[in-house]
């Protein structure tokens, strides 16, 4: 049931009526595409059309239903990301591996989406182990500072949801045409631990994947992962070895194929995965080696112009505090690579 409340005080009747008035046609949280093929990996895109009674949205929580597995959320610039992991009710096949646990809730936190604007929140996942015709409900909690709106009503027996005041977003599962191929890994976003032409990296001083040196630093093993069509966020990885006697720091990264490149850290504690941007960069102590890899430190390519495709290249420019700038070319591997 939809709830609108403030922490520590009761919301006035007028404000409550004003807030619930928004729950009319298409005013609630819904999916951009409301159908998904069975045994396919999709980008489930939630649309958040407004805030809570005029207040800006600061957090969005999504509970994931059984049958939507191997979920990996898309990070959003300016928001922190948490993924709650737990046990599935069943065991699912993931390219030969038997998997019985994974993401069961996703939280985008500490953002600021004005009531005047609309935005989307994206989760990649596989629809599996349910029958065609099933509707999967994704209860959403929308938080606006001290106010909470829950979109969690589900019609009994899978009936018509149009009469509900605060319906949970639904995905209707339809029969798939081809179960032989699907893309199970969000590029660069391995939560467990770009179409660029092959000429995209031309002009770089060193071929893709080769070691480059700048000052006392040695950068090697650069790669990215293939992305799904329409996916605007990708990841990049490499290793930096400091052969000198002076500490250095990776300050920033830029790329002509991305609107913004951020440096992120990912950590998991007590079945909660948290991702945050490292605005101060990454320290590289004298004599140490720092590895950017899936599930740990990584680059986050925001607003990618064309999704990365296996076999292509991604040019980047790294800026270090002491060593200065150096160009690097990342090889795009398959979604299963490394």
C-alpha positions in Angstrom: 0.0 0.0 0.0 1.2 3.5 -0.7 2.3 5.4 2.4 3.3 9.0 2.7 4.7 10.0 6.0 7.3 12.1 7.7 9.7 10.8 10.3 8.7 11.9 13.8 5.5 13.7 12.7 2.2 13.0 11.0 1.5 14.5 7.6 -1.5 16.9 7.5 -4.6 15.8 5.6 -4.4 18.5 3.0 -0.8 17.5 2.2 -1.8 13.8 2.1 -4.6 14.5 -0.4 -2.3 16.6 -2.5 0.3 13.8 -2.6 -2.1 11.0 -3.4 -3.6 13.1 -6.2 -0.4 12.4 -8.2 -1.3 8.7 -8.3 -3.4 9.1 -11.4 -2.8 7.7 -14.8 1.0 7.4 -15.5 1.8 9.5 -12.5 3.2 6.6 -10.6 6.6 4.8 -11.0 6.4 2.5 -14.1 8.7 0.6 -16.5 9.7 2.2 -19.8 9.2 -1.2 -21.4 6.6 -3.3 -19.7 7.2 -6.6 -21.4 10.3 -8.9 -21.2 11.1 -12.1 -23.0 11.6 -15.2 -20.9 15.2 -16.3 -20.5 16.5 -13.0 -21.8 18.8 -10.4 -20.2 17.2 -6.9 -20.2 17.6 -3.3 -19.1 14.7 -2.8 -16.7 14.2 1.0 -16.8 12.1 2.5 -14.1 10.6 6.0 -14.7 10.2 8.3 -11.7 7.9 11.2 -12.9 7.8 13.4 -9.8 8.8 13.9 -6.2 6.7 13.5 -3.0 4.2 16.3 -2.6 6.5 18.7 -4.4 9.7 17.6 -2.6 12.8 16.4 -4.4 13.5 12.7 -4.6 16.6 11.8 -2.6 16.5 8.0 -2.6 14.9 5.2 -4.7 14.7 1.6 -3.4 13.6 -1.3 -5.6 12.9 -4.8 -4.3 13.7 -7.4 -7.0 11.2 -10.3 -7.4 12.1 -14.0 -7.8 12.6 -14.7 -11.4 14.6 -11.5 -12.1 18.1 -12.7 -11.4 21.8 -11.8 -11.8 20.8 -8.2 -11.3 23.3 -5.3 -11.8 22.1 -1.7 -11.4 23.3 1.2 -13.5 25.2 3.8 -11.4 23.9 7.4 -11.6 26.1 10.5 -11.4 25.5 12.3 -8.1 23.9 9.2 -6.4 25.4 6.6 -4.1 24.6 3.0 -4.9 23.8 0.1 -2.6 22.9 -3.5 -3.6 21.5 -5.8 -1.0 22.3 -9.5 -1.6 20.4 -12.5 -0.4 19.3 -16.0 -1.2 17.1 -16.9 -4.2 14.2 -19.3 -3.6 15.5 -21.4 -6.5 18.8 -22.2 -8.2 19.5 -20.6 -11.6 22.0 -21.5 -14.3 24.5 -18.8 -15.2 26.6 -20.1 -18.1 27.0 -23.5 -16.4 27.4 -22.1 -12.9 24.6 -22.9 -10.4 23.6 -19.7 -8.6 21.3 -19.5 -5.6 21.9 -16.0 -4.3 22.3 -12.5 -5.7 20.9 -9.0 -5.6 17.5 -8.8 -4.0 17.2 -5.0 -3.5 18.8 -2.0 -5.1 19.1 1.5 -3.5 20.1 4.8 -5.2 20.8 7.1 -2.3 21.7 10.7 -1.4 20.7 12.1 -4.8 18.6 15.2 -5.6 15.9 14.8 -8.3 13.7 17.9 -8.3 9.9 17.5 -8.4 10.1 19.6 -11.6 12.1 16.9 -13.5 11.8 13.3 -14.6 14.5 10.6 -14.5 15.1 6.9 -15.0 16.7 4.2 -12.9 18.1 1.2 -14.7 18.7 -2.4 -13.6 20.2 -5.1 -15.8 19.0 -8.6 -15.1 17.8 -11.9 -16.5 14.2 -13.0 -16.6 14.4 -16.7 -15.8 12.5 -19.6 -14.1 9.0 -18.2 -14.5 6.2 -19.0 -17.0 5.2 -16.8 -19.9 2.3 -14.7 -18.9 3.6 -14.1 -15.4 3.8 -10.5 -14.2 6.8 -9.7 -12.0 6.2 -6.9 -9.4 9.0 -4.6 -8.4 7.9 -2.7 -5.2 9.5 0.7 -5.1 10.1 3.0 -2.2 10.6 6.7 -3.2 12.1 8.9 -0.5 12.1 12.7 -0.5 14.1 13.8 2.6 11.8 12.9 5.5 8.9 11.9 3.3 8.3 8.4 2.0 6.1 7.2 -0.9 5.7 3.4 -1.4 4.6 2.1 -4.8 3.9 -1.5 -3.8 0.3 -2.5 -4.4 -0.2 -5.6 -6.5 -3.7 -6.7 -7.7 -4.8 -10.1 -6.4 -4.4 -13.0 -8.7 -2.5 -10.9 -11.2 -5.6 -8.9 -12.0 -5.9 -5.4 -13.4 -3.7 -2.9 -11.6 -5.4 0.2 -13.0 -7.7 0.5 -10.0 -4.8 0.7 -7.5 -3.8 4.0 -6.1 -0.1 3.1 -5.7 0.7 0.1 -7.9 4.1 -1.6 -8.0 5.8 -1.4 -11.4 5.1 -4.6 -13.3 7.0 -6.5 -16.0 4.9 -8.9 -18.0 6.9 -12.0 -19.1 6.3 -13.1 -22.7 7.6 -16.2 -24.6 11.2 -15.7 -25.9 12.2 -16.4 -29.5 15.8 -17.3 -29.0 17.3 -18.5 -25.7 20.7 -19.3 -27.2 22.3 -15.9 -26.7 22.1 -13.2 -24.2 24.4 -10.8 -22.5 24.7 -11.5 -18.8 27.3 -9.1 -17.7 26.9 -5.3 -17.6 30.0 -4.0 -19.1 32.5 -3.2 -16.4 30.0 -3.7 -13.7 30.8 -7.1 -12.1 28.8 -6.7 -8.9 30.1 -10.0 -7.6 33.6 -9.3 -6.5 31.7 0.5 -26.3 29.6 0.5 -30.9 33.1 2.0 -31.2 34.8 1.3 -34.5 38.2 -0.3 -34.5 39.7 3.0 -35.4 38.4 4.7 -32.2 41.8 4.4 -30.6 43.7 5.7 -33.6 46.0 8.6 -32.8 47.0 7.1 -29.4 50.7 6.7 -29.0 50.5 3.0 -28.0 48.3 0.2 -29.4 45.4 -1.1 -27.3 46.4 -3.3 -24.4 50.1 -2.5 -24.4 52.1 -1.0 -21.5 52.6 2.7 -21.4 55.0 4.7 -19.1 54.9 8.2 -17.8 57.4 9.4 -15.2 58.0 6.6 -12.7 54.6 5.0 -13.5 53.9 2.0 -15.6 50.3 1.4 -16.8 49.4 -2.0 -18.2 46.5 -4.5 -18.8 43.9 -1.9 -19.9 40.5 -3.2 -20.9 36.8 -2.5 -21.0 33.8 -4.9 -21.4 31.2 -5.1 -24.1 27.9 -3.3 -23.4 24.3 -3.8 -24.1 22.7 -1.7 -26.9 21.3 1.5 -25.4 23.3 1.2 -22.2 24.9 4.6 -21.4 27.3 3.5 -18.7 30.4 1.4 -19.0 33.5 0.4 -17.0 37.3 0.5 -17.6 40.2 -1.3 -15.9 44.0 -1.2 -15.8 47.0 -1.7 -13.5 49.4 1.1 -12.3 52.8 0.3 -10.9 54.8 3.1 -9.2 58.5 2.3 -9.8 59.7 5.5 -8.2 60.5 6.7 -4.7 57.7 9.4 -4.6 54.0 8.9 -4.0 51.7 9.9 -6.9 47.9 10.1 -7.4 45.6 9.4 -10.3 43.6 12.7 -10.4 41.2 12.3 -13.3 40.4 10.5 -16.5 38.8 11.8 -19.8 37.7 10.1 -23.0 36.3 11.4 -26.3 33.7 8.6 -26.3 32.1 9.5 -23.0 30.5 12.6 -21.6 32.2 12.0 -18.2 34.6 9.5 -16.7 34.6 9.0 -13.0 36.8 7.0 -10.7 34.8 4.6 -8.5 35.3 2.3 -5.6 33.2 -0.8 -4.9 33.1 -2.7 -1.6 30.9 -5.4 -0.1 30.2 -5.8 3.6 27.5 -7.9 5.3 25.9 -8.7 1.9 25.6 -5.0 1.0 27.5 -3.8 -1.9 28.3 0.0 -1.9 29.7 2.0 -4.7 31.0 5.5 -4.4 32.9 8.1 -6.5 36.5 8.8 -5.5 36.5 12.6 -6.1 40.1 12.9 -4.8 41.3 10.1 -7.1 43.5 7.1 -6.3 46.7 7.3 -4.3 49.6 5.3 -5.7 52.4 5.0 -3.1 56.0 4.7 -4.0 56.9 1.1 -4.9 53.2 -0.1 -4.9 50.9 -1.4 -7.6 47.3 -0.4 -7.8 44.9 -2.6 -9.8 41.5 -1.4 -11.2 39.4 -4.5 -11.7 35.7 -5.6 -11.7 34.2 -5.6 -8.2 36.9 -3.1 -6.8 38.4 0.1 -8.1 37.3 1.0 -11.6 36.6 3.7 -14.2 32.9 4.6 -14.8 32.2 5.9 -18.2 29.0 8.1 -18.0 26.9 9.2 -21.0 28.7 6.8 -23.4 27.9 8.0 -27.0 27.8 4.5 -28.5 27.9 1.2 -26.5 31.3 -0.5 -26.4 31.5 -3.5 -28.7 33.8 -6.5 -28.4 36.9 -6.1 -30.5 36.9 -2.3 -30.5 39.0 0.1 -28.5 38.4 3.0 -26.0 40.9 5.8 -25.8 41.4 7.5 -22.4 43.7 10.2 -21.0 45.0 9.7 -17.5 46.1 12.7 -15.4 48.5 12.0 -12.5 49.5 14.5 -9.8 53.3 14.1 -10.3 53.8 12.2 -13.6 51.4 14.3 -15.6 49.2 13.1 -18.5 49.4 9.9 -20.6 47.2 8.4 -23.3 46.0 4.8 -22.9 43.9 2.6 -25.1 41.6 0.0 -23.6 40.7 -3.2 -25.4 37.0 -4.0 -25.4 36.6 -7.6 -24.3 33.5 -9.8 -24.3 31.0 -9.3 -21.4 32.5 -12.5 -19.9 36.1 -11.3 -20.2 38.4 -11.1 -17.1 
